[in-house]
Amino acid sequence: MSLASERNDIELDEKIKEQHRIDSLNLLLYMMLLITTVLTVWMFKHRRMRYMHETGLALVFGLVVGALIRYTSVPSAISHVEVKAVSHPTYNGTLPPDYLWYHMKRKLENRTYAYRLTGEVEDLTGNQFAQQATFDPEIFFNIILPPIIFNAGYSLKRKFFFRNLGSILCFAFIGTTISAFVIGGVQYTFGLLFTYKPSLLDCLYFGALISATDPVTILAIFNDLHVDVNLYALVFGESVLNDAVAIVLVTAIENYAKLYATAADGFEAIAFLKAIGLFFYVFCSSFLLGSVMGCATALLTKFTHIRDFPLLESSLFLLMSYSSFLIAEAADLTGIVAVLFCGICQAHYTYNNLSDEARVRTKDFFELINFLTENFIFSYIGVSLFTFPKHQWDFAFIGCAFVSFSKT
């Protein structure tokens, strides 16, 4: 190997090391945000100040840090090479390829490097640290979100939840669906009067998104005031299920768009009925999958002696629960629905079969993970407000959103 080749390898290693350093700094940034949030929450609880929930604090801290990254960081040079696509038998040019292979010719050897698709580039010479602050969506949906949803089902007060199950399902299914269509319809109607002229499908997407409310502050106040347990169960149960309903609603809207490509300009009854059918298929299949995984865990813990080894018992519990999410996603179902009902079944059946040590360990573990991941998400939202490169501000749309949401 020549001296020039060795020098190039050293420079490449330094570049990889620098990228690793930037990734570590981004993780450290969020760790410091979480530490600050924890200490501030402790101070609020110690001083008995209850006018702000910890998720709101995490959002505020994220906004501050995001602004600092956006406006005070020194831009770092990002090397790039402009390329043009050529005709290729396996590439039609309509969508970007998954990888780009870059051939580097040297005096004594040739090397090929693969560059993976990460998304559309907005700023070629911007702040690399700010760009890295945006986490991979796959990490968010596959790693961060499932523990939050599972803990929501696992921490349910089963007695009062099942006593009010009919009302909870009515609020979650019918209420969320009506809210999504009312907000979407009002948003579309108001939008026609202004300049942005939205499509009906986009407004329905927005309606489904905004209808999935998460009343964390209200539940915290209910807990402090010791309100009626049935009222608490109704609000908490509806807030748990409406996330799953909203996600399946979005899936149904996407299926409608696929079945009827011109849905933005009209209405097609057959495609609408098929989308409704897919809605119930996805939800029911995900529900059955999660329930089966929860019951399978209950049977394993009941008819085996794995409870004699609490560490293995807790590991099996965690892996079976997380597998329900991955199986649903791999089967093109909704992992959120599956892991939610898996958590409910685990709480109702498996929990009674666990050893005392495993009960304490699983409860504490998921409570801790839920607290950290929930605050991480709100911190990330705050940071992304300034670092995300594709924000579009339309004050007419925002004003109409407030009006449409108040109508519900």
PATI-35065 format. One record per residue (C-alpha): x, y, z. Coordinates in steps of 0.02 Angstrom, whole numbers, padded with zeros to 5 digits, always signed. Last residue first. Layout:
<pts>
XYZ
...
</pts>
This chain:
<pts>
-03265+01014+00918
-03290+01188+00846
-03140+01251+00944
-03027+01139+00839
-03095+01215+00678
-03065+01393+00740
-02889+01358+00802
-02847+01269+00640
-02919+01414+00539
-02795+01530+00623
-02651+01411+00588
-02702+01394+00405
-02713+01583+00385
-02547+01600+00474
-02459+01489+00348
-02284+01446+00405
-02191+01310+00311
-02059+01212+00405
-01948+01103+00296
-01773+01117+00372
-01808+01054+00550
-01681+01141+00663
-01789+01279+00738
-01950+01187+00783
-01847+01028+00789
-01774+01075+00959
-01946+01095+01038
-02012+00934+00961
-01856+00842+01019
-01881+00903+01197
-02062+00844+01189
-02007+00674+01126
-01870+00659+01256
-01995+00698+01393
-02103+00553+01337
-01952+00440+01315
-01887+00473+01490
-02053+00456+01582
-02107+00302+01485
-01939+00217+01511
-01952+00245+01700
-02131+00184+01711
-02088+00037+01599
-01944-00015+01712
-02034+00014+01876
-02183-00092+01829
-02075-00228+01750
-01957-00240+01900
-02093-00236+02033
-02191-00374+01950
-02034-00473+01910
-01981-00471+02094
-02152-00529+02153
-02154-00671+02028
-02263-00652+01876
-02426-00746+01850
-02541-00604+01907
-02456-00483+01786
-02484-00599+01639
-02674-00588+01637
-02745-00412+01652
-02585-00311+01643
-02513-00415+01501
-02681-00408+01412
-02684-00217+01422
-02501-00207+01367
-02536-00320+01218
-02684-00208+01180
-02568-00059+01165
-02429-00156+01077
-02548-00211+00939
-02632-00042+00916
-02464+00046+00902
-02395-00089+00788
-02525-00052+00655
-02534-00185+00519
-02418-00210+00370
-02370-00386+00432
-02193-00325+00475
-02268-00182+00576
-02382-00301+00670
-02241-00423+00703
-02130-00282+00766
-02259-00215+00889
-02303-00387+00958
-02118-00425+00972
-02099-00284+01098
-02216-00371+01219
-02137-00541+01196
-01963-00467+01222
-02010-00372+01381
-02100-00518+01463
-01962-00640+01415
-01832-00524+01492
-01936-00507+01652
-01948-00695+01669
-01764-00719+01631
-01720-00598+01771
-01851-00671+01888
-01781-00850+01875
-01902-00961+01972
-02040-00877+01871
-01975-00976+01722
-02056-01129+01798
-02179-01151+01656
-02369-01160+01647
-02414-00985+01708
-02272-00881+01634
-02290-00961+01463
-02479-00949+01468
-02476-00765+01513
-02349-00730+01377
-02462-00815+01250
-02609-00711+01316
-02513-00549+01283
-02456-00607+01112
-02635-00658+01068
-02703-00490+01127
-02577-00394+01023
-02615-00495+00868
-02803-00485+00893
-02800-00295+00912
-02687-00276+00761
-02806-00383+00658
-02956-00286+00722
-02878-00116+00684
-02809-00161+00514
-02968-00249+00456
-03082-00114+00527
-02990+00024+00433
-02971-00085+00279
-03160-00099+00270
-03178+00089+00291
-03051+00114+00150
-03149-00006+00041
-03309+00091+00077
-03223+00254+00029
-03151+00179-00130
-03325+00122-00180
-03403+00291-00138
-03281+00398-00238
-03277+00581-00192
-03201+00727-00285
-03048+00830-00325
-02930+00769-00187
-02994+00593-00216
-02909+00591-00386
-02799+00439-00348
-02943+00332-00288
-02881+00170-00213
-02715+00244-00157
-02797+00399-00083
-02924+00290+00008
-02784+00183+00076
-02697+00339+00142
-02859+00395+00225
-02879+00223+00304
-02700+00228+00370
-02731+00400+00444
-02887+00333+00529
-02783+00186+00595
-02664+00309+00676
-02808+00412+00747
-02889+00257+00823
-02726+00204+00905
-02699+00376+00980
-02883+00382+01031
-02862+00225+01136
-02752+00293+01275
-02838+00462+01286
-03007+00375+01297
-02947+00263+01438
-02873+00409+01535
-03027+00519+01521
-03150+00379+01561
-03041+00301+01698
-03020+00470+01785
-03207+00500+01781
-03235+00325+01852
-03105+00353+01987
-03191+00510+02050
-03064+00649+02072
-02913+00636+02187
-02865+00820+02165
-02682+00780+02130
-02724+00636+02011
-02854+00739+01920
-02726+00879+01900
-02601+00757+01825
-02738+00687+01714
-02780+00862+01652
-02596+00898+01616
-02573+00736+01521
-02728+00763+01416
-02661+00681+01256
-02773+00727+01111
-02782+00620+00955
-02903+00736+00864
-02761+00845+00798
-02687+00709+00689
-02851+00641+00621
-02908+00817+00576
-02741+00858+00494
-02750+00704+00385
-02930+00749+00346
-02874+00923+00291
-02740+00847+00180
-02870+00731+00103
-02987+00876+00066
-02853+00971-00027
-02799+01140+00038
-02833+01308-00048
-02688+01413+00026
-02764+01579-00023
-02914+01593+00090
-03101+01556+00076
-03071+01378+00019
-02969+01350+00176
-03117+01389+00288
-03215+01247+00209
-03067+01127+00213
-03029+01165+00395
-03213+01145+00442
-03218+00977+00352
-03055+00914+00428
-03106+00969+00602
-03276+00886+00583
-03202+00730+00505
-03071+00706+00641
-03191+00749+00782
-03320+00625+00719
-03187+00489+00710
-03116+00530+00881
-03288+00530+00962
-03349+00372+00877
-03196+00268+00914
-03122+00337+01075
-03280+00408+01154
-03382+00253+01116
-03240+00137+01165
-03223+00226+01332
-03411+00222+01362
-03419+00035+01332
-03261-00001+01432
-03322+00087+01589
-03312-00065+01704
-03163-00127+01602
-03063+00029+01642
-03121+00039+01823
-03057-00133+01867
-02905-00130+01754
-02821+00026+01822
-02714+00045+01667
-02526+00044+01689
-02493-00092+01559
-02598-00008+01425
-02514+00163+01437
-02348+00077+01469
-02362-00009+01300
-02395+00156+01210
-02246+00241+01289
-02132+00090+01266
-02180+00080+01079
-02138+00263+01037
-01951+00273+01068
-01879+00121+00978
-01975+00082+00817
-02063+00247+00783
-01926+00366+00840
-01780+00262+00780
-01863+00243+00610
-01892+00430+00604
-01702+00458+00610
-01661+00601+00727
-01649+00783+00678
-01503+00852+00780
-01387+00794+00640
-01445+00939+00532
-01412+01064+00671
-01236+00994+00697
-01202+01004+00510
-01248+01187+00503
-01280+01233+00324
-01177+01216+00165
-01291+01109+00058
-01453+01176+00131
-01621+01094+00092
-01567+00917+00049
-01708+00792+00024
-01698+00632+00123
-01575+00510+00200
-01533+00402+00048
-01377+00298+00082
-01205+00333+00012
-01102+00180-00036
-00914+00195-00065
-00817+00106-00202
-00627+00095-00207
-00503+00085-00349
-00319+00045-00327
-00141+00093-00378
-00156+00270-00442
-00326+00307-00373
-00500+00301-00445
-00644+00333-00326
-00809+00251-00372
-00964+00320-00285
-01109+00202-00269
-01271+00292-00228
-01398+00200-00123
-01587+00190-00104
-01619+00270-00273
-01721+00430-00290
-01893+00407-00369
-01952+00444-00546
-01784+00411-00630
-01827+00241-00702
-01687+00143-00618
-01655-00043-00650
-01599-00028-00832
-01495+00128-00800
-01499+00295-00888
-01390+00426-00806
-01425+00527-00649
-01323+00683-00623
-01202+00709-00480
-01152+00861-00376
-01015+00820-00251
-01030+00872-00071
-00921+00923+00076
-01013+00993+00225
-00924+01141+00304
-00977+01179+00481
-01087+01327+00522
-01043+01408+00689
-01185+01384+00810
-01277+01538+00873
-01440+01551+00774
-01504+01377+00744
-01419+01287+00887
-01469+01421+01012
-01648+01423+00947
-01658+01234+00963
-01591+01245+01141
-01726+01369+01192
-01865+01275+01104
-01808+01111+01183
-01813+01189+01356
-01992+01246+01324
-02045+01074+01261
-01965+00986+01409
-02054+01106+01527
-02220+01069+01443
-02186+00883+01462
-02151+00912+01647
-02325+00983+01675
-02349+01167+01718
-02458+01254+01849
-02421+01132+01988
-02293+01222+02097
-02280+01126+02260
-02105+01195+02297
-02033+01019+02303
-02139+00966+02156
-02081+01113+02052
-01899+01089+02105
-01907+00904+02061
-01983+00948+01892
-01840+01069+01863
-01710+00937+01907
-01791+00810+01791
-01808+00936+01649
-01626+00989+01663
-01571+00807+01660
-01681+00776+01508
-01608+00925+01416
-01433+00870+01463
-01468+00697+01391
-01538+00778+01235
-01378+00875+01205
-01270+00725+01249
-01357+00628+01111
-01318+00768+00989
-01138+00780+01050
-01116+00592+01027
-01178+00604+00848
-01057+00748+00815
-00912+00646+00887
-00957+00496+00781
-00955+00606+00626
-00784+00671+00677
-00721+00492+00698
-00787+00447+00525
-00694+00596+00452
-00537+00551+00548
-00547+00374+00481
-00562+00443+00305
-00410+00554+00333
-00309+00405+00394
-00363+00301+00245
-00313+00442+00127
-00140+00451+00209
-00118+00263+00191
-00163+00275+00007
-00038+00416-00019
+00099+00314+00067
+00069+00169-00050
+00000+00000+00000
</pts>
